[in-house]
Amino acid sequence: MLWGFPAGRVLVAILRLLPQVMLHPSYTLIFMVVLGLVAMQYRRIALTEEKLYGRVKNPPLRQTLLGLGFGFLGGIFASFLLALIGVPLRGSGLIYLWPVAVLLFLINPRLMCFSYAGGLLSIASLALGFPDINVPALMGLVGVLHVTESLLIAATGATCVTPLYLRNRRGKTVGGLSLQRFWLVPLVVIVVVFIPQGTRLHGALEMPDWWPLLGGTEGLQVPPGRIPAYTMLPVLAALGYSDVAVISDPRRKAQRSATNLAFYSLSLLALAILSARHPWVRWLAAAYAALGHEMVVLLGSYWELRSDPRRPVGPGVLILDVFPDTPAARSGLRPGDQVVAVDGHITSTREELRALLATTHPPYTLAVLSPGDQEPREIVISEPGRLGVVPFPDADDRAQVQLRTGGILVRWWRKWRRRR
């Protein structure tokens, strides 16, 4: 028991129901559609890496399975938190939430997040009366999902990292690391059903007096001869994370993003609970769902993209990233290292390093200066093949990609405009 809440029995029910999101025929189509969208996004990342560097750093299948596995663990946590708080999703607009979320994904993949879809639907419901949505319940769901997302970012936010040359806010080309991660999160949510009076529910749980925090069955139009009751139902959600690290280590960047998102989600959850008791707070919660999340995203990249380009200290070439399973990775070369010389030949630019590597055959020796070291150390490369590093850009390099290039619909629109 947890403050009178039957935690153990609820957890058992969650573990029993969660696999139905993937296995039950009623959910197969939506599961495959969302899984396809997530896999498509990881494939797009891999295609970008192959186009820029001739090799894939983040295999799509591995990243998709990783997102699926951690998403399932996140779903257990989120489902328990939803049950603990008591988020009855009667009229929560789930039937509208997924179509809006998919449409936003097609506009921009990073918008595949229930904070934007939920905020837009809630504002439409409050302003127009359509769709008829239980705003406190929907905001509570979004808040719980983002508490879960903050934990997933802390655990895996730096596990899909792509090196890129980006243009900062001062118009200079900088070396950055794009962090992207998407999770499929199966959930077990509470719904209100109407059962005949006198019906005895098998396995019914006795809940504490303070439950549910987000409102009970007050105001329900109960059909004659029936009474309201709570039951649990599996549904599917998706969460996405997109960020960029220019001056920060990817792991520290992910941890900082997770902390900021946790503050946002707990604040939204508090607004959801207040809005169940004070209707005027629903406007604030609906606006904060979308705008607060966007502020978290913008603040996360603001300082990164205002930074000056990182340059080597003295002669040498700074390493932006190292591809796994390459001679560089196996020899101990790490991002942030500075290659000073190749077999005694000083290298000062990316082109000089490339030329020296093209004319040097293994075994050869790299003089490498690591951050904080005063003297370079020697690394022997004895394997044939490409070294497997991405240097920081030189002063005259151009940006490789543009951030926020838009999704499928935006790209189609741009192509159509160019053809006119």
PyMOL commands that set and color helices and strands:
alter all, ss='L'
color gray80, all
select helices_A, chain A and resi 7-17+20-23+25-53+60-85+94-107+109-111+114-128+135-156+250-275+281-305+327-331+350-359+408-419
alter helices_A, ss='H'
color red, helices_A
select strands_A, chain A and resi 161-167+173-196+226-245+317-322+338-342+345-346+364-369+377-381+389-391
alter strands_A, ss='S'
color yellow, strands_A
deselect
rebuild
show_as cartoon
